Amino acid sequence: MKVLAGRKRAEAVSKAADDIVPQVYAAIAIALHREYGWGYTRINRAFARSQEIWESFNGRMDEMVKMCEEETGISLELGGKNG
């Protein structure tokens, strides 16, 4: 039962991430366009690079968040067990 519950929980988290990530990227794209005048090509390049960085951390989100703060001064919080 615990294995099945864990699997269902993981599926729910994955679904939530699939739903929210495009919304977050959309908000960022709109902000970059409206506030800084970035166009499609520049925004798309930034998104592609961010995806490469995300994938390079391969589940080590706590390390990525720490590096973000060190390199940019932007502090983020992770929820759940990683934070």
C-alpha positions in Angstrom: 0.0 0.0 0.0 2.8 2.4 0.9 4.5 1.9 -2.5 1.2 2.5 -4.3 0.5 5.7 -2.2 4.1 6.9 -2.9 3.7 6.3 -6.6 0.3 8.1 -6.7 1.8 11.1 -4.8 4.8 11.2 -7.2 2.3 11.2 -10.2 0.3 14.0 -8.6 3.4 16.1 -8.0 4.6 15.5 -11.6 1.1 16.5 -12.9 1.1 19.7 -10.8 4.6 20.6 -12.2 3.5 19.9 -15.7 0.6 22.3 -15.1 2.4 25.1 -13.4 5.7 25.2 -15.2 4.2 26.6 -18.5 2.3 29.2 -16.4 5.5 30.4 -14.7 7.3 30.5 -18.1 4.4 32.4 -19.6 4.5 35.0 -16.8 8.3 35.4 -17.1 8.0 35.8 -20.9 5.3 38.5 -20.6 7.4 40.3 -18.0 10.6 40.2 -20.2 8.6 41.4 -23.2 6.7 44.2 -21.4 9.3 45.4 -19.0 12.5 45.0 -21.0 11.4 44.8 -24.6 12.7 41.3 -25.2 11.4 39.7 -28.3 10.7 36.0 -29.2 14.3 35.1 -30.1 15.9 36.5 -27.0 13.2 35.0 -24.7 13.4 31.7 -26.4 17.2 31.6 -26.1 16.9 32.4 -22.3 14.3 29.6 -21.9 16.3 27.1 -23.8 19.4 27.9 -21.7 17.4 27.7 -18.4 16.2 24.2 -19.5 19.8 23.1 -20.1 20.8 24.4 -16.6 17.8 22.7 -15.0 18.6 19.4 -16.6 22.3 19.7 -15.6 21.3 19.7 -11.9 19.5 16.4 -12.4 17.3 16.5 -9.3 19.7 18.5 -7.1 17.3 21.4 -6.9 18.7 22.5 -3.5 22.1 23.0 -5.1 20.6 25.0 -8.0 18.7 27.2 -5.6 21.8 27.8 -3.6 23.8 28.7 -6.7 21.1 31.1 -7.8 21.4 33.0 -4.6 25.2 33.0 -4.8 25.3 34.2 -8.4 22.4 36.5 -8.5 21.5 37.5 -5.0 18.0 36.1 -5.6 16.9 33.8 -2.7 14.3 31.1 -3.4 12.8 28.6 -1.1 12.2 24.9 -1.8 9.2 23.2 -0.3 9.0 19.6 0.8 12.0 17.5 1.6 14.5 19.3 -0.6 14.1 22.6 1.3 
